[in-house]
Amino acid sequence: MREAELEKKLVERVKELGGKALKFVSPGNAGVPDRIILMRSGRIYFAEVKAPGKCLRPLQRRRKKQLEQLGFKVFVVDSLDELEVMLDAIRPT
């Protein structure tokens, strides 16, 4: 599955859970995750979507670590299986 198809699926599935997966662009801050995921009760997550078998670039790893140090969960989604893992983690209880 291509990266664009996987990203589209992520947006659709998050919407089904009642959330929003907005494209995240931060001018002057390269390497930020592709999507910011907003769920009910103010829960915020980030997702970097990669083509199957592709790894985070060094700058993306640093940005992921920075966000995690602030207490945010950052998912790397490179397959439908990883998408399901992410959805299970963010699913409302």
C-alpha positions in Angstrom: 0.0 0.0 0.0 1.3 3.4 -0.9 2.0 6.1 1.7 -0.8 8.3 0.4 -3.3 5.5 0.5 -2.4 4.6 4.1 -2.6 8.3 5.1 -6.1 8.6 3.6 -7.1 5.4 5.5 -5.8 6.9 8.7 -7.9 10.0 8.2 -11.0 8.0 7.5 -10.6 5.7 10.5 -9.9 8.5 12.9 -13.0 10.2 11.7 -15.0 7.0 12.3 -13.8 7.2 16.0 -15.2 10.7 16.3 -11.8 12.5 15.9 -9.9 14.6 13.4 -6.6 13.8 11.8 -5.5 17.2 10.5 -2.5 17.7 8.2 0.2 19.1 10.4 2.5 21.7 8.8 4.8 23.8 11.0 6.7 26.4 8.9 10.3 26.6 10.0 10.1 23.3 11.8 11.0 20.6 9.3 10.5 16.9 10.3 7.3 17.3 12.2 4.8 14.4 11.9 2.3 14.3 9.0 -0.8 14.4 11.1 -2.0 15.8 14.4 -4.9 13.7 15.7 -7.5 15.4 17.9 -9.8 13.2 19.9 -12.6 14.0 22.3 -11.8 15.1 25.8 -8.8 17.1 24.5 -6.6 14.1 23.7 -3.9 14.9 21.2 -1.7 12.5 19.3 0.7 12.7 16.3 1.2 10.3 13.4 4.0 10.0 10.9 2.9 7.9 7.9 5.6 6.0 6.0 5.6 3.8 3.0 6.0 0.1 4.0 9.6 -0.6 4.9 10.6 3.1 5.1 12.2 4.4 8.3 12.1 7.8 9.9 14.8 10.3 8.8 17.2 11.5 11.5 15.4 14.8 11.8 12.0 13.0 12.1 13.5 10.9 14.9 14.6 14.0 16.7 11.2 15.7 16.3 9.4 12.5 17.5 11.7 12.4 20.6 11.0 16.1 21.3 7.3 15.6 21.2 7.5 12.5 23.4 9.6 14.4 25.9 6.7 16.8 26.1 4.3 14.0 26.9 2.7 13.4 23.5 2.3 10.0 21.9 3.8 9.8 18.4 2.8 6.9 16.2 4.8 5.7 13.1 2.3 4.1 10.8 3.8 2.1 7.9 1.2 -0.6 7.4 -2.5 -1.4 8.0 -1.4 -3.5 11.1 0.4 -0.5 12.6 -2.7 1.6 11.8 -4.8 -0.8 13.8 -2.4 -0.6 16.7 -2.6 3.2 16.7 -6.4 3.1 16.5 -6.6 0.7 19.4 -4.4 3.1 21.5 -6.5 6.2 20.7 -10.0 4.6 20.7 -12.3 6.3 23.2 -13.0 4.2 26.3 
